[in-house]
Amino acid sequence: MGIWSVITGNLAKRRLTIRLPGEAPRPVGFRGPVVLDEAKCVCCGMCRYACVSEAIAVGYFADRFTWEYRTGRCTFCGKCVEVCPSRALSQKAESPAACERPAELDAAREVPFPPCARCGRPALPITDTVLLKAFREIGEDVASWSRLCLRCRRSRYSMGVAAGLKPALGRDLRRPE
């Protein structure tokens, strides 16, 4: 039997497969494209370091953090979602849409830095989830510290150290003698 007879025989037969209504069912644990929740993001960039396919790129600017995701490069392994300390990343339960160019599915998000509670300059966001990982409980001192920019945190820390050394040295460290 030649190949042409097989092809013509198959063309003459009716279809044996049927179309499923709606979408094909997804297997349990299906991992689709990665999505960022800007409200939870702490701008650490761990997702970029965990991504072996270099599908995630991050950028730090004076007043914001940028997150770019290239779906065409992603292997949907989920490593970025696993390492995210604030659980800002998740994966959709559906497949990416069909497209002609992979760049059509790319996503870019910006996370603006909140203003410092003391001086108003942009400060890196620190969520309660991250604070609970670092500290057993979140007191008012930890919560107020987390709303400061790096410069104000350093200033507050150095003032605390100076106040602690003052009784030990018996003099005020801010005034030279």
Secondary structure, DSSP 8 states (H G I E B T S, - for coil): --HHHHHHHHHHS-------SSS----TT----EEE-TTT-----HHHHH-TT--EEEEE-SSEEEEEE-TTT-----HHHHH-TT--EEE-SS-----SSGGGG-EEEEEE--B-TTT-SB-----HHHHHHHSSS--HHHHHHHTS-HHHHHHHHHHHHHHHHHHHHTS-SSS--
